Amino acid sequence: MSSSKSSTLTLSQRERRRSVVRSVVVLIIALICAVPLWYILINTFKTIPDMATNPLGLPKQWTLRNYTRAFATVPIVRSLINTLIVTFFGVLFQVLIGALAAYGMILRKSIFTSGIGVILMIAFVIPTQSTLIPLYRMESSVGLVNTLLGLIVMYLGGAVFCYFLIVGYMQSLPFEVIEAARIDGAGPLRIFWSIVLPLIRPILTTVVVFQTMSTWNDFMTANVFISSSNLRTIVLQVYNAVGQFTTDWPSFMTITVLALIPVFIFFIFCQKWIVSGLVAGAVKG
């Protein structure tokens, strides 16, 4: 009895030690990741000399001048509205197209759909940078360059990523329910809206969160296809805050913080759905 008790105590002690080690490792990683965020945030309340002499410390004198100057000199509100429009409609159509494509692939499996799946796979692995020039020429020929609509159309390429995430989840759906709906006379679209969408809600939420953060923070596509100052997204305003010869770094970091706040709040509110969606997909798969 004493030997079994001692072995049980030893196992519990080992588990406690492992838990402590894991907690310490996670804490160290979190602190390392937090240093850049702290550096950016704390310097928005400093003057240029204060930042130069004490970049990581607290400000000698707290000031909101950088924020008032950012709103006075940069169209922050307009850029936030542009980014919100592009992100909302871009993500909406990405997820809708990706879900419909996955539904079509699962609903009718054939050589044709298999070939389409291979084409989508090839398109997915092609670097975006290698297609910017032909895409720019195509949008220019129809007058979509330097428009928010053209930028939204460009972001529809993310539907391929949505498709690959959703199709794996759809493969584990109970098709008996779909067959029963067919027998009752429901058409493909009715089945999609009334049965399939509610069943894949966890993965849809995960995809929406990922694509929202990706679209909101995108710089390369917006920089190539948008040139007018009144159509710039908030990330482009961050880039334009860097001068050619000198840069007001506190002002630059202030605009960076203003660009991060909305997506940071969005992520905080949606992180539980990210985890639940990924876990649900893993269990179903």
Sine and cosine of phi, psi and omega as CSV:
sin_phi,cos_phi,sin_psi,cos_psi,sin_omega,cos_omega
0.00,0.00,-0.68,0.73,-0.02,-1.00
-0.91,0.42,-0.60,0.80,0.00,-1.00
-0.92,0.38,-0.62,0.78,0.02,-1.00
-0.92,0.39,-0.63,0.77,0.04,-1.00
-0.90,0.44,-0.66,0.75,0.00,-1.00
-0.92,0.40,-0.60,0.80,0.03,-1.00
-0.93,0.37,-0.60,0.80,0.04,-1.00
-0.91,0.42,-0.67,0.74,0.03,-1.00
-0.90,0.44,-0.62,0.78,0.00,-1.00
-0.90,0.43,-0.67,0.75,0.01,-1.00
-0.90,0.43,-0.67,0.75,0.02,-1.00
-0.91,0.41,-0.62,0.79,0.04,-1.00
-0.91,0.41,-0.64,0.76,0.05,-1.00
-0.89,0.45,-0.67,0.75,0.01,-1.00
-0.90,0.43,-0.63,0.77,0.05,-1.00
-0.90,0.44,-0.68,0.74,0.02,-1.00
-0.89,0.45,-0.67,0.74,0.04,-1.00
-0.89,0.46,-0.65,0.76,0.02,-1.00
-0.90,0.44,-0.66,0.75,0.02,-1.00
-0.90,0.43,-0.68,0.73,0.00,-1.00
-0.89,0.46,-0.70,0.72,0.03,-1.00
-0.88,0.48,-0.67,0.74,-0.01,-1.00
-0.90,0.43,-0.66,0.76,0.01,-1.00
-0.91,0.42,-0.69,0.73,0.00,-1.00
-0.89,0.46,-0.72,0.70,0.02,-1.00
-0.89,0.46,-0.64,0.77,0.01,-1.00
-0.90,0.44,-0.66,0.75,0.01,-1.00
-0.90,0.44,-0.70,0.72,0.03,-1.00
-0.89,0.46,-0.66,0.75,0.01,-1.00
-0.89,0.45,-0.65,0.76,0.01,-1.00
-0.91,0.41,-0.64,0.77,0.03,-1.00
-0.89,0.46,-0.68,0.74,0.02,-1.00
-0.93,0.36,-0.46,0.89,-0.06,-1.00
-0.99,0.16,-0.32,0.95,-0.05,-1.00
-0.87,0.48,-0.76,0.65,0.03,-1.00
-0.87,0.49,-0.63,0.78,0.02,-1.00
-0.90,0.43,-0.67,0.74,0.06,-1.00
-0.88,0.47,-0.68,0.73,-0.01,-1.00
-0.86,0.51,-0.70,0.71,-0.01,-1.00
-0.93,0.36,-0.73,0.69,-0.10,-1.00
-0.92,0.39,-0.71,0.70,-0.10,-0.99
-0.94,0.34,-0.48,0.88,-0.02,-1.00
-0.98,0.19,-0.17,0.99,0.09,-1.00
-0.96,0.30,-0.25,0.97,0.00,-1.00
-0.97,-0.24,0.28,0.96,-0.05,-1.00
-0.87,-0.49,0.29,-0.96,0.20,-0.98
-1.00,0.04,0.18,-0.98,-0.01,-1.00
-0.88,0.48,-0.72,0.69,0.04,-1.00
-0.88,0.47,-0.64,0.77,0.00,-1.00
-0.90,0.43,-0.64,0.77,0.03,-1.00
-0.92,0.39,-0.62,0.78,-0.03,-1.00
-0.92,0.40,-0.59,0.81,-0.05,-1.00
-1.00,0.05,-0.46,0.89,-0.09,-1.00
-0.59,-0.81,0.96,0.29,-0.15,-0.99
-0.93,0.37,-0.52,0.86,-0.08,-1.00
-0.96,-0.27,-0.16,0.99,-0.03,-1.00
-1.00,0.05,0.09,-1.00,0.04,-1.00
-0.94,0.33,0.47,-0.88,0.00,-1.00
-0.90,0.44,0.59,-0.81,0.10,-0.99
-0.93,0.38,-0.59,0.81,0.06,-1.00
-0.63,-0.78,0.91,-0.41,-0.04,-1.00
-0.92,0.38,0.66,-0.75,0.00,-1.00
-0.56,-0.83,0.57,-0.82,0.09,-1.00
-0.97,-0.26,0.25,0.97,-0.06,-1.00
-0.88,0.47,-0.57,0.82,-0.01,-1.00
-0.90,0.43,-0.60,0.80,0.01,-1.00
-0.95,0.32,-0.70,0.71,0.02,-1.00
-0.90,0.43,-0.60,0.80,0.03,-1.00
-0.94,0.35,-0.58,0.81,0.01,-1.00
-0.90,0.45,-0.70,0.72,0.01,-1.00
-0.95,0.32,-0.44,0.90,-0.03,-1.00
-0.99,0.15,-0.52,0.85,-0.11,-0.99
-0.96,-0.27,-0.34,0.94,-0.06,-1.00
-0.85,-0.53,0.71,-0.70,0.04,-1.00
-0.96,0.29,0.94,0.34,-0.07,-1.00
-0.88,0.47,-0.74,0.67,-0.07,-1.00
-0.89,0.46,-0.70,0.71,0.02,-1.00
-0.88,0.47,-0.66,0.75,0.01,-1.00
-0.92,0.39,-0.61,0.79,0.05,-1.00
-0.91,0.42,-0.64,0.77,0.04,-1.00
-0.90,0.43,-0.69,0.72,0.05,-1.00
-0.85,0.53,-0.71,0.70,-0.02,-1.00
-0.91,0.41,-0.63,0.77,0.02,-1.00
-0.90,0.44,-0.68,0.73,0.02,-1.00
-0.89,0.46,-0.76,0.65,-0.04,-1.00
-0.90,0.44,-0.68,0.74,-0.04,-1.00
-0.92,0.38,-0.70,0.71,-0.05,-1.00
-0.88,0.47,-0.81,0.58,-0.06,-1.00
-0.95,0.31,-0.59,0.81,0.03,-1.00
-0.88,0.47,-0.74,0.67,-0.01,-1.00
-0.93,0.36,-0.63,0.78,0.01,-1.00
-0.84,0.54,-0.76,0.66,-0.04,-1.00
-0.97,0.24,-0.51,0.86,0.09,-1.00
-0.87,0.49,-0.77,0.64,-0.05,-1.00
-0.93,0.37,-0.64,0.77,0.00,-1.00
-0.90,0.43,-0.73,0.68,0.00,-1.00
-0.91,0.42,-0.68,0.73,0.01,-1.00
-0.89,0.46,-0.66,0.75,0.01,-1.00
-0.93,0.38,-0.67,0.74,0.02,-1.00
-0.91,0.42,-0.63,0.77,0.03,-1.00
-0.91,0.42,-0.69,0.73,0.03,-1.00
-0.89,0.45,-0.65,0.76,0.02,-1.00
-0.89,0.46,-0.69,0.73,0.03,-1.00
-0.90,0.44,-0.64,0.77,0.01,-1.00
-0.91,0.41,-0.62,0.78,-0.04,-1.00
-0.98,0.19,-0.59,0.81,-0.10,-1.00
-0.93,0.38,-0.66,0.75,-0.03,-1.00
-0.73,-0.68,0.99,-0.14,0.03,-1.00
-1.00,0.05,0.81,-0.58,-0.01,-1.00
-0.43,-0.90,0.03,-1.00,0.05,-1.00
-0.89,0.45,-0.60,0.80,-0.01,-1.00
-0.89,0.45,-0.76,0.65,0.00,-1.00
-0.91,0.41,-0.57,0.82,0.07,-1.00
-0.90,0.44,-0.65,0.76,0.05,-1.00
-0.91,0.42,-0.65,0.76,0.06,-1.00
-0.88,0.47,-0.63,0.78,0.03,-1.00
-0.89,0.46,-0.63,0.78,0.05,-1.00
-0.91,0.41,-0.67,0.74,0.03,-1.00
-0.87,0.49,-0.68,0.74,0.03,-1.00
-0.90,0.43,-0.61,0.79,0.05,-1.00
-0.89,0.46,-0.69,0.72,0.03,-1.00
-0.90,0.44,-0.68,0.73,0.02,-1.00
-0.89,0.45,-0.54,0.84,-0.04,-1.00
-0.93,0.36,-0.55,0.83,-0.08,-1.00
-1.00,0.02,-0.14,0.99,0.03,-1.00
-0.97,0.25,0.79,-0.62,0.00,-1.00
-0.88,0.48,0.66,-0.75,-0.02,-1.00
-0.88,0.47,-0.58,0.82,-0.05,-1.00
-0.87,0.48,-0.52,0.86,-0.06,-1.00
-0.97,0.24,-0.21,0.98,-0.03,-1.00
-0.95,-0.33,0.03,1.00,-0.08,-1.00
-0.91,0.42,-0.67,0.74,-0.04,-1.00
-0.91,0.42,-0.78,0.63,0.05,-1.00
-0.89,0.45,-0.58,0.81,0.04,-1.00
-0.92,0.40,-0.62,0.78,0.03,-1.00
-0.90,0.44,-0.67,0.74,0.01,-1.00
-0.92,0.40,-0.62,0.78,0.02,-1.00
-0.91,0.42,-0.71,0.70,0.01,-1.00
-0.93,0.36,-0.56,0.83,0.03,-1.00
-0.91,0.41,-0.57,0.82,-0.03,-1.00
-0.93,0.36,-0.37,0.93,0.01,-1.00
-0.93,-0.36,0.18,0.98,0.10,-1.00
0.96,0.28,0.49,0.87,-0.01,-1.00
-0.98,-0.20,-0.09,1.00,0.05,-1.00
-0.94,0.35,0.62,-0.79,0.00,-1.00
0.90,0.43,0.62,0.78,0.12,-0.99
-0.69,-0.73,0.47,-0.88,0.05,-1.00
-0.92,0.38,-0.55,0.84,0.05,-1.00
-0.89,0.46,-0.69,0.73,0.03,-1.00
-0.89,0.46,-0.61,0.80,0.02,-1.00
-0.93,0.38,-0.64,0.77,0.05,-1.00
-0.88,0.47,-0.67,0.74,0.03,-1.00
-0.87,0.48,-0.63,0.78,0.03,-1.00
-0.89,0.46,-0.61,0.79,-0.03,-1.00
-0.96,0.30,-0.21,0.98,0.02,-1.00
-0.91,0.41,-0.27,0.96,0.09,-1.00
-0.88,0.48,-0.39,0.92,0.05,-1.00
-0.93,0.38,-0.16,0.99,0.05,-1.00
-0.89,0.46,-0.43,0.90,0.03,-1.00
-0.91,0.42,-0.68,0.73,0.05,-1.00
-0.89,0.45,-0.68,0.73,0.04,-1.00
-0.87,0.50,-0.65,0.76,-0.01,-1.00
-0.86,0.51,-0.73,0.68,-0.07,-1.00
-0.92,0.40,-0.55,0.83,0.06,-1.00
-0.95,0.31,-0.64,0.77,-0.10,-0.99
-0.98,0.21,-0.60,0.80,-0.10,-1.00
-0.91,0.42,-0.58,0.81,0.05,-1.00
-0.91,0.42,-0.58,0.81,0.04,-1.00
-0.95,0.31,-0.63,0.78,-0.02,-1.00
-0.91,0.41,-0.48,0.88,-0.04,-1.00
-0.90,0.44,-0.33,0.94,-0.02,-1.00
-0.99,-0.16,0.13,0.99,0.00,-1.00
-0.94,0.34,0.51,-0.86,0.07,-1.00
-0.96,0.27,0.99,-0.16,-0.08,-1.00
-0.95,0.31,-0.16,0.99,0.09,-1.00
-0.89,0.46,-0.57,0.82,0.01,-1.00
-0.92,0.40,-0.66,0.75,0.01,-1.00
-0.91,0.42,-0.67,0.74,0.02,-1.00
-0.90,0.43,-0.62,0.79,0.03,-1.00
-0.90,0.43,-0.63,0.78,0.04,-1.00
-0.91,0.41,-0.59,0.81,0.05,-1.00
-0.90,0.44,-0.67,0.74,0.00,-1.00
-0.90,0.44,-0.57,0.82,0.02,-1.00
-0.97,0.25,-0.07,1.00,0.08,-1.00
0.99,-0.15,0.15,0.99,0.02,-1.00
-0.96,0.27,0.67,-0.74,0.02,-1.00
-0.99,0.12,0.11,-0.99,-0.04,-1.00
-0.85,0.53,-0.70,0.72,-0.01,-1.00
-0.92,0.38,-0.63,0.78,0.04,-1.00
-0.89,0.46,-0.66,0.75,0.04,-1.00
-0.89,0.45,-0.66,0.75,-0.02,-1.00
-0.89,0.45,-0.77,0.64,-0.09,-1.00
-0.96,0.29,-0.61,0.79,-0.14,-0.99
-1.00,-0.05,-0.43,0.90,-0.09,-1.00
-0.88,-0.47,-0.79,0.61,-0.13,-0.99
-0.94,0.35,-0.75,0.66,-0.04,-1.00
-0.85,0.53,-0.72,0.69,0.06,-1.00
-0.88,0.48,-0.55,0.84,-0.02,-1.00
-0.96,0.29,-0.49,0.87,-0.04,-1.00
-0.98,-0.21,0.31,0.95,-0.04,-1.00
-0.84,0.55,-0.64,0.77,0.01,-1.00
-0.86,0.51,-0.73,0.68,-0.02,-1.00
-0.95,0.30,-0.50,0.86,0.07,-1.00
-0.89,0.46,-0.68,0.74,0.01,-1.00
-0.89,0.45,-0.68,0.74,0.02,-1.00
-0.88,0.47,-0.71,0.71,0.00,-1.00
-0.90,0.44,-0.66,0.75,0.02,-1.00
-0.87,0.50,-0.68,0.73,-0.01,-1.00
-0.91,0.42,-0.74,0.67,-0.01,-1.00
-0.87,0.49,-0.73,0.68,-0.05,-1.00
-0.95,0.32,-0.52,0.85,0.07,-1.00
-0.90,0.44,-0.72,0.70,0.01,-1.00
-0.92,0.40,-0.63,0.78,0.01,-1.00
-0.91,0.41,-0.71,0.71,-0.03,-1.00
-0.94,0.35,-0.66,0.75,0.00,-1.00
-0.88,0.47,-0.64,0.77,-0.08,-1.00
-1.00,-0.03,0.05,1.00,-0.05,-1.00
-0.93,0.38,0.70,-0.71,0.03,-1.00
-0.90,-0.43,-0.71,0.71,-0.18,-0.98
-0.88,0.48,-0.78,0.63,-0.05,-1.00
-0.90,0.43,-0.71,0.71,0.00,-1.00
-0.90,0.43,-0.60,0.80,-0.01,-1.00
-0.93,0.38,-0.55,0.84,-0.02,-1.00
-0.98,0.20,-0.65,0.76,-0.17,-0.98
-0.98,-0.17,-0.12,0.99,0.01,-1.00
-0.86,-0.52,0.80,-0.60,0.02,-1.00
-0.83,-0.55,-0.43,0.90,-0.01,-1.00
-0.95,0.31,0.65,-0.76,-0.04,-1.00
-0.92,0.40,-0.52,0.85,-0.03,-1.00
-0.98,0.18,-0.09,1.00,0.03,-1.00
-0.93,-0.36,0.05,1.00,-0.05,-1.00
-0.92,0.39,0.59,-0.81,0.13,-0.99
-0.99,0.12,0.16,-0.99,-0.08,-1.00
-0.92,0.40,-0.53,0.85,0.03,-1.00
-0.93,0.38,-0.58,0.81,0.07,-1.00
-0.91,0.40,-0.54,0.84,0.06,-1.00
-0.91,0.41,-0.56,0.83,0.08,-1.00
-0.90,0.45,-0.70,0.71,0.00,-1.00
-0.91,0.43,-0.66,0.75,-0.03,-1.00
-0.95,0.32,-0.22,0.97,0.04,-1.00
-0.97,0.26,-0.22,0.98,0.04,-1.00
-1.00,0.07,0.88,-0.48,-0.01,-1.00
-0.98,0.21,0.25,-0.97,-0.03,-1.00
-0.96,0.29,-0.62,0.79,-0.06,-1.00
-0.91,-0.41,-0.64,0.76,0.04,-1.00
-0.74,-0.67,0.45,-0.89,-0.02,-1.00
-0.71,-0.70,0.75,-0.66,0.12,-0.99
-0.99,0.14,1.00,-0.02,-0.15,-0.99
-0.89,0.45,-0.64,0.77,0.09,-1.00
-0.86,0.51,-0.65,0.76,0.04,-1.00
-0.92,0.38,-0.65,0.76,0.04,-1.00
-0.86,0.51,-0.71,0.70,-0.01,-1.00
-0.94,0.34,-0.48,0.87,0.06,-1.00
-0.91,0.43,-0.71,0.71,0.04,-1.00
-0.91,0.42,-0.58,0.82,0.05,-1.00
-0.88,0.47,-0.70,0.72,0.02,-1.00
-0.89,0.45,-0.67,0.74,0.02,-1.00
-0.89,0.46,-0.53,0.85,0.05,-1.00
-0.96,0.27,-0.49,0.87,-0.06,-1.00
-1.00,0.08,-0.45,0.89,-0.11,-0.99
-0.84,0.54,-0.77,0.63,-0.03,-1.00
-0.87,0.49,-0.71,0.71,-0.04,-1.00
-0.95,0.30,-0.48,0.88,0.06,-1.00
-0.92,0.40,-0.71,0.70,0.04,-1.00
-0.89,0.46,-0.67,0.74,0.02,-1.00
-0.87,0.50,-0.68,0.73,-0.01,-1.00
-0.92,0.38,-0.65,0.76,-0.01,-1.00
-0.87,0.49,-0.67,0.74,-0.02,-1.00
-0.96,0.28,-0.42,0.91,-0.12,-0.99
-0.96,-0.29,-0.01,1.00,-0.11,-0.99
-0.90,0.43,-0.53,0.85,0.01,-1.00
-0.91,0.41,-0.54,0.84,0.04,-1.00
-0.96,0.27,-0.50,0.87,0.07,-1.00
-0.88,0.47,-0.77,0.64,-0.03,-1.00
-0.91,0.42,-0.72,0.70,-0.03,-1.00
-0.90,0.43,-0.61,0.80,0.01,-1.00
-0.92,0.40,-0.68,0.73,0.01,-1.00
-0.92,0.38,-0.66,0.75,0.01,-1.00
-0.91,0.40,-0.67,0.74,0.01,-1.00
-0.89,0.47,-0.66,0.75,0.03,-1.00
-0.90,0.43,-0.63,0.78,0.01,-1.00
-0.92,0.39,-0.65,0.76,0.00,-1.00
-0.92,0.39,-0.67,0.74,-0.01,-1.00
-0.92,0.39,-0.62,0.78,-0.04,-1.00
-0.95,0.33,0.00,0.00,0.00,0.00
